[in-house]
Amino acid sequence: MHSKLARFTERCVELSQKAVGSGSKEPLSKGKGGYADWVIVAIHGLREYLDHSYRRLLDVLREMPAIVAKLGLSPDELPDFTTVCVRKQDLKMPVWRMLLQLSAELFDTGEVQAIDSTSIAHRSSSHNYAKRVKGTFESVKTTILVDCSTRAILDVHCSMNLPHDTQIAWQVLKRNLSNVETVVADKGFDWDELRQMLRNEGIRPVIKHREFYSLDATHNARIDDETYHQRSIAESMFFALRKRFGSTLKARTWFGQFRELVLKAAVRNIEQSLRA
């Protein structure tokens, strides 16, 4: 029987090949293009799964020929850890988003989806280091869309500008209209235009109103509490991500942090799919 690591690697390789659209490409073309993009994506998936640094990950993989063989390589053909690090930044964000989308498609989504936002901090760094690399090292505003029945993460949105939830919601939801039936969200997403746009797409919005007027309280009283309280699943997903991968981000650049968050979500989806 295959180990969980072996099954994770197989599934990660399969999705990585689909994400970059080069499933038939050789993993290593010596003297030409070097390592295939899907190999780099799969190695990064393993890095998040095993929670190793780049250097330690490659050292560990060299002692695991059966796992490396699933990448189509032998241990002595593995890339240098610096290559793995640099190539992550070279791969555009749509590749990582496609990996997340494909990982979400491993599940049969239900009728209710929840959206929520929070701030995730960077790894703490010294003042001198932050000044040298011209980094702000502030938190990343992160919004996730979660399927409430399977707890699969359908989408992740990241921003350094800390925009209001209502500015993010439609951007996230319109990318996932085919996967959404009922959207539940707290008062931070209270925006009548958002509700109307969702209804126009045949999606039921269950979003509480901020109570400025008596009519707002009336609207809230009509909301189905059993459906609305499923929004807590999105909150619990942030807790699950922090528990699984840590409470801070490791990447030093903002675009690296965005890739890291999306990759963590995809890895968690793949892990959960193996338990089904």
C-alpha positions as CSV (number, residue, x, y, z in Angstrom):
1,M,0.0,0.0,0.0
2,H,1.4,3.4,-1.0
3,S,2.3,5.8,1.9
4,K,0.3,9.1,2.2
5,L,3.4,11.0,1.1
6,A,3.6,8.8,-2.1
7,R,-0.1,9.4,-2.8
8,F,0.2,13.1,-2.2
9,T,3.2,13.3,-4.6
10,E,1.3,11.4,-7.3
11,R,-1.7,13.7,-7.0
12,C,0.5,16.8,-6.8
13,V,2.4,15.8,-9.9
14,E,-0.8,15.2,-11.8
15,L,-2.3,18.6,-10.9
16,S,1.0,20.4,-11.5
17,Q,1.2,19.0,-15.0
18,K,-2.4,20.2,-15.7
19,A,-1.7,23.6,-14.1
20,V,1.2,24.4,-16.5
21,G,-0.4,22.6,-19.5
22,S,2.7,20.5,-20.2
23,G,1.8,17.0,-18.9
24,S,3.8,15.3,-21.7
25,K,6.9,17.4,-21.3
26,E,10.0,15.7,-20.1
27,P,10.9,16.5,-16.5
28,L,14.5,17.4,-17.5
29,S,15.8,18.6,-20.8
30,K,19.5,18.8,-20.5
31,G,21.1,21.5,-22.5
32,K,17.7,23.0,-23.5
33,G,15.0,24.3,-21.2
34,G,16.2,22.7,-18.0
35,Y,13.6,21.4,-15.6
36,A,9.9,21.4,-16.7
37,D,7.7,23.9,-14.9
38,W,5.5,21.1,-13.6
39,V,8.5,19.6,-11.8
40,I,9.2,22.9,-10.0
41,V,5.5,23.3,-9.0
42,A,5.4,19.8,-7.7
43,I,8.6,20.3,-5.7
44,H,7.1,23.4,-4.1
45,G,4.0,21.4,-3.2
46,L,6.2,18.9,-1.5
47,R,8.1,21.7,0.3
48,E,4.8,23.0,1.8
49,Y,3.6,19.5,2.6
50,L,6.8,18.5,4.4
51,D,7.4,22.0,5.9
52,H,11.1,22.1,5.0
53,S,13.4,24.8,3.9
54,Y,14.6,24.7,0.3
55,R,18.0,23.3,1.2
56,R,16.7,20.7,3.6
57,L,13.9,19.6,1.2
58,L,16.4,18.7,-1.5
59,D,18.6,16.9,1.0
60,V,15.7,14.8,2.2
61,L,14.5,14.1,-1.3
62,R,17.9,12.7,-2.3
63,E,17.3,10.0,0.3
64,M,13.9,9.2,-1.1
65,P,14.4,7.7,-4.5
66,A,10.9,6.2,-4.7
67,I,9.3,9.7,-4.2
68,V,11.8,11.4,-6.6
69,A,10.9,8.8,-9.2
70,K,7.3,10.1,-9.2
71,L,8.8,13.3,-10.6
72,G,10.4,11.4,-13.4
73,L,13.9,12.0,-11.9
74,S,16.6,10.2,-10.1
75,P,18.1,11.6,-6.9
76,D,21.2,12.8,-8.7
77,E,19.1,14.7,-11.2
78,L,17.3,16.8,-8.6
79,P,17.7,20.6,-9.1
80,D,19.8,22.7,-6.7
81,F,17.8,24.4,-4.0
82,T,18.6,27.8,-5.4
83,T,17.1,26.8,-8.8
84,V,13.8,25.7,-7.0
85,C,13.7,29.0,-5.2
86,V,14.3,31.3,-8.2
87,R,12.0,29.4,-10.5
88,K,9.1,29.9,-8.1
89,Q,9.2,33.6,-8.8
90,D,9.5,33.1,-12.5
91,L,6.2,31.2,-12.7
92,K,3.3,33.6,-13.1
93,M,0.5,33.8,-10.6
94,P,-2.1,32.2,-13.0
95,V,-0.2,28.9,-12.7
96,W,-0.6,28.8,-9.0
97,R,-4.2,29.9,-9.2
98,M,-4.8,27.1,-11.7
99,L,-3.2,24.6,-9.3
100,L,-5.6,25.8,-6.6
101,Q,-8.6,25.6,-8.9
102,L,-7.7,22.0,-10.0
103,S,-7.3,21.0,-6.3
104,A,-10.8,22.3,-5.6
105,E,-12.2,20.3,-8.4
106,L,-11.2,17.1,-6.5
107,F,-14.3,17.7,-4.5
108,D,-18.0,17.7,-5.2
109,T,-19.0,21.1,-4.0
110,G,-22.3,21.6,-2.0
111,E,-25.0,24.2,-2.0
112,V,-23.4,26.8,0.4
113,Q,-20.1,28.7,0.1
114,A,-18.6,31.0,2.6
115,I,-16.4,34.0,2.1
116,D,-14.3,35.8,4.8
117,S,-11.2,38.0,5.2
118,T,-8.4,38.3,7.7
119,S,-4.8,39.6,7.8
120,I,-1.9,37.2,7.8
121,A,1.4,38.5,9.1
122,H,4.9,38.2,7.5
123,R,7.7,36.5,9.3
124,S,9.2,38.9,11.7
125,S,12.5,40.4,10.5
126,S,15.0,42.8,12.0
127,H,14.7,46.5,11.2
128,N,18.1,46.5,9.5
129,Y,17.1,43.6,7.2
130,A,13.8,45.3,6.4
131,K,15.6,48.5,5.5
132,R,18.2,46.7,3.4
133,V,15.6,44.9,1.2
134,K,13.2,47.9,1.3
135,G,10.4,45.7,2.7
136,T,7.4,46.9,4.6
137,F,6.8,43.5,6.3
138,E,3.2,44.4,7.1
139,S,0.3,41.9,7.0
140,V,-1.3,40.6,3.8
141,K,-5.1,41.1,3.5
142,T,-6.3,37.6,2.6
143,T,-9.8,36.6,1.5
144,I,-10.9,33.0,1.0
145,L,-13.9,31.3,-0.6
146,V,-14.7,28.0,1.0
147,D,-17.2,25.3,0.2
148,C,-19.1,24.6,3.4
149,S,-19.9,20.9,2.8
150,T,-16.5,19.7,1.8
151,R,-14.4,22.5,3.3
152,A,-12.5,22.8,0.1
153,I,-10.8,26.2,-0.5
154,L,-12.2,27.4,-3.8
155,D,-10.2,30.7,-4.2
156,V,-7.8,32.9,-2.4
157,H,-7.4,36.7,-2.9
158,C,-4.4,38.6,-1.5
159,S,-3.7,42.3,-1.2
160,M,-1.1,44.6,0.4
161,N,-3.4,47.6,0.3
162,L,-5.9,46.3,2.9
163,P,-9.0,47.2,0.8
164,H,-12.5,46.9,2.3
165,D,-14.2,43.5,2.1
166,T,-16.8,44.8,-0.3
167,Q,-14.2,45.8,-2.8
168,I,-12.8,42.2,-2.8
169,A,-15.9,40.1,-2.7
170,W,-17.2,40.5,-6.3
171,Q,-13.6,40.1,-7.7
172,V,-13.4,36.7,-5.9
173,L,-16.9,35.6,-6.6
174,K,-17.1,36.4,-10.3
175,R,-14.1,34.1,-10.8
176,N,-16.2,31.3,-9.3
177,L,-19.7,31.8,-10.5
178,S,-20.0,28.2,-11.8
179,N,-19.1,26.8,-8.3
180,V,-21.3,29.1,-6.2
181,E,-25.0,28.6,-5.3
182,T,-25.5,30.3,-1.9
183,V,-23.0,32.8,-0.5
184,V,-22.8,33.4,3.2
185,A,-20.8,36.3,4.7
186,D,-20.7,38.6,7.7
187,K,-21.6,42.3,7.9
188,G,-18.2,43.3,6.5
189,F,-19.5,42.3,3.1
190,D,-22.7,44.3,3.4
191,W,-23.2,45.9,0.0
192,D,-26.5,46.1,-1.8
193,E,-24.8,46.1,-5.2
194,L,-23.0,42.9,-4.4
195,R,-26.3,41.2,-3.5
196,Q,-27.9,42.4,-6.7
197,M,-25.0,41.2,-8.9
198,L,-25.2,37.8,-7.2
199,R,-28.9,37.5,-7.8
200,N,-28.5,38.5,-11.4
201,E,-26.2,35.4,-11.7
202,G,-28.7,33.2,-10.0
203,I,-26.8,33.1,-6.7
204,R,-28.5,33.5,-3.4
205,P,-26.7,36.0,-1.1
206,V,-27.0,35.4,2.6
207,I,-25.2,38.5,3.9
208,K,-26.2,40.3,7.0
209,H,-26.9,44.0,6.9
210,R,-25.2,46.6,9.1
211,E,-28.1,47.9,11.2
212,F,-28.2,51.6,10.5
213,Y,-32.0,51.7,10.1
214,S,-34.9,49.6,11.4
215,L,-35.3,48.1,8.0
216,D,-31.8,46.6,8.2
217,A,-32.8,44.8,11.4
218,T,-35.9,43.5,9.6
219,H,-33.8,42.1,6.8
220,N,-31.5,40.4,9.3
221,A,-34.4,38.8,11.1
222,R,-35.5,37.1,7.9
223,I,-32.2,35.4,7.3
224,D,-32.1,31.7,7.8
225,D,-29.8,31.3,10.8
226,E,-28.8,27.7,10.0
227,T,-27.5,28.8,6.6
228,Y,-25.9,32.0,7.8
229,H,-24.0,30.4,10.6
230,Q,-22.1,28.3,8.1
231,R,-20.0,31.4,7.5
232,S,-18.0,30.3,10.5
233,I,-16.5,27.5,8.4
234,A,-14.5,30.2,6.5
235,E,-13.2,31.5,9.8
236,S,-12.3,28.0,11.0
237,M,-10.4,27.5,7.7
238,F,-8.1,30.4,8.5
239,F,-7.4,28.7,11.9
240,A,-6.8,25.4,10.1
241,L,-4.3,27.0,7.7
242,R,-2.4,28.7,10.5
243,K,-2.3,25.4,12.5
244,R,-1.1,23.4,9.6
245,F,1.4,25.9,8.0
246,G,2.2,28.4,10.8
247,S,0.8,31.8,11.5
248,T,3.3,33.8,9.5
249,L,4.5,33.9,5.9
250,K,8.0,33.0,4.9
251,A,8.4,34.6,1.5
252,R,10.3,37.9,1.5
253,T,8.5,39.7,-1.4
254,W,4.8,40.6,-1.7
255,F,4.4,38.5,-4.9
256,G,6.2,35.6,-3.2
257,Q,3.8,35.8,-0.3
258,F,0.8,35.8,-2.7
259,R,2.1,32.6,-4.3
260,E,2.8,31.1,-0.9
261,L,-0.8,31.6,0.3
262,V,-2.3,30.2,-2.8
263,L,0.0,27.2,-2.7
264,K,-0.8,26.5,0.9
265,A,-4.5,26.4,0.1
266,A,-3.9,24.0,-2.8
267,V,-1.7,21.7,-0.7
268,R,-4.4,21.6,2.0
269,N,-7.0,20.7,-0.6
270,I,-4.9,17.9,-1.9
271,E,-4.3,16.6,1.6
272,Q,-8.0,16.6,2.4
273,S,-8.8,14.9,-0.9
274,L,-6.6,12.0,0.2
275,R,-8.8,11.5,3.3
276,A,-12.0,11.2,1.3
